[in-house]
């Protein structure tokens, strides 16, 4: 459970880290941070009922996931940005030839 220095991606560590934080197979950066904050508050040593080992595990998991996503290469090409637009389906529906331009 040593900090993950710049090494190759280890799926087993990443999978264990996401399960430790209670995350599903996919998560946004905000979901990762929220899960970490929730668990850190629950198991923080100042809360009294904490487990130092559990807090170490939570910190390790967060560090593993943050290191993993910090090396993700973001694309700023128009087609890639459009593909990740959460409103894409609605835009396509309202701009469809059959329905005409939206409201």
N, C-alpha and C positions, 0 to 999 in steps of 0.2 A: 504494500500500500504506500510505497514511496511516491512523492510527487512525480507526475509524468513530465519528464524533461523532453525536449525536442527529440522524440523517437518516432518510429513508425506507428501507424494507427493499429491498435490492438483491439479487435472487435470484442473480445471477451471482457476487457476492462471497460469499454464503453457500454456494453450491454449491462454489466454488473452495476456500473455507475447510474445508468438511467433507472434501473430497477430499485436501487437504493433510494433514489429521490422520488420514487413512485410515479415515474413517467411512462407513457405508452411508447409505442414504436416510433411515433413522430411527435415532436414538440417544437414550439417556437422558443426563441430566446427568452421572451417574457414568461412563458410557462416554466422554463428551467429555473429562472431567477425566483419566481413565485414559490415553486416547490422547495427550493433551497431555503428561502427566507422562512417559510412555514415550519420546516423541520428544524432549522437552526433556533428558532424561537422556542420550539417545544423541548429541544434537548440541550439548550444552552446551560452551561455550568451554573450560572447565576440563578437559574430557576429552581435549583435545589434537588429536583428529582432526576437530574440528568445523568447520563452515562458518558464519561469522557471518551470511551471507545466508540460509542455511537456518534458523538460529535466529530471525532476524527474521521470516521467513515463518511459522514455527510460532507465534510470539508473536502475529503479526497475525491468523492464522486463529483462534486461541483467543479473542482479543479480539472478533473479528467474531461468533463464535458465542455468546459470553457476552452481548454486547450484544443480539443477536437474542432470546435466550431470556429476558433480563431484562425485556423488555416484554410477555411472554406473560401473559395474564390467566387466573389459575386460578379455577376454579369450585368452590365449596364446597357446592353444592346436592346434596341426597341422591342424586338420579338421576344426576348427573354423577360423583359419587364412586363410586357403585355400578358405573357403566359402565366405569370405569378400574380396577376391582378385578381383580387378576390371577387370583384364585381363583373368579371369577364363573362360569365354565363348570362347574367342579367342584360349586359350590354348587347350580347349576341342575340338574345331573345327580342329586344326592342328594336334592333337594327336589321332584323331579318326581312328579306324581300316580301315574304308573305304578310307580315304584320305591319310593314312600313316603318317609318321612323317612329320612335317612342313618343311617349306623352311629354 
